[in-house]
Amino acid sequence: MNDIVELWKRTLGVPPTDAQFAIWEGLHTPEVMKRAILKTAVKNQQLNSTMSLDHRLRFASKVMLALTSQAAERAHSPGCGLVTWFPRGTGRSSSRISRHASSRID
């Protein structure tokens, strides 16, 4: 976590509270947090360093949510190799594998 706080300090100045970093840490991976901080720094530079702390916080949070959402969508998209498993006794073979689980519903 210290690396992430230091990244914020180096790129955006005064960091948010430790509580804010703890919230982000509970919701996002460190990589997502780092990418969002860097994107926020780029946005701040584009705006000639005029973003307020509140604006930087909201922008970084939105970027983190978008990146986490995109990662979740990629992990659950059809064709990514997900396996459908049917427990014994359900009348379906547990050895049946489907790349598209929705096609298995009768």
Secondary structure as UniProt FT lines:
FT   HELIX           2..12
FT   HELIX           18..27
FT   HELIX           30..46
FT   TURN            47..49
FT   HELIX           53..75
FT   TURN            78..79
FT   TURN            88..89
FT   TURN            94..95
FT   HELIX           101..104
//
